[in-house]
Amino acid sequence: NVLIQDGYIHKDNAINNVGKLIKELNENAEITVRTLTDNGRGFGGNVKIIKDREKEILDTYPKKNIQFLFEKNKKTLHERFIETENFIINIGAGFDAYKSSQILKETSFSLNKK
C-alpha cells in the first residue's frame, strides 16, 4: 500500500509528478492520494478543479488501484509525504515544486523507517 499526501496536487506540475510516481509503482499496489478539496485550498464556489484532476489520474491509469481521499481543512493535511508499508518519505516541498522532468531524477527527500 502507498499513500501519497499533498494538499496541493491540483497544479499541472503536481499532477504530472504524481502521475509519474503512480506509473512507477507496482501494478498490485493499493494507491491512496490524500489531498485537499477545492474549498479546503480556498477555491470556493462551483470550481471543481480537484475532481477534474482525480478523473485525469484515474483515466490515465485505469489498471492501477487508485483511491482519492479529500480533506476539507488545511489543518488536517499539512505534511507532504509518500508512505509505504515500511517507510515514510518526507518530500519537503509539494509535488508542484519539482519540474516534471526532474521528479524521479533530482528530488531530495528524507526517508524514515516506520
VENWOJO-V767248 format. One line per field, one symbol per residue. ss: DSSP state (H for helix, E for strand, - for the rest). psi: psi as a letter, one per 30 degrees, with the letter a starting at -180 (. if undefined). Layout:
# VENWOJO-V767248
ss=???
psi=???
This chain:
# VENWOJO-V767248
ss=-EEEE------HHHHHHHHHHHHH-----EEEEEEE------------HHHHHHHHHHHH----EEEEEEE--HHH----EEE---EEEE----HHH------------EEEE-
psi=kkkjkkfhgfleeeeeeeeeeeeflkefkjkkjkllleeefgiabgkheeeeeeeeeeeeiffkjkkkkkkfkeffiekklkkafflkjjfcllfffkkeffegegkklkkkk.
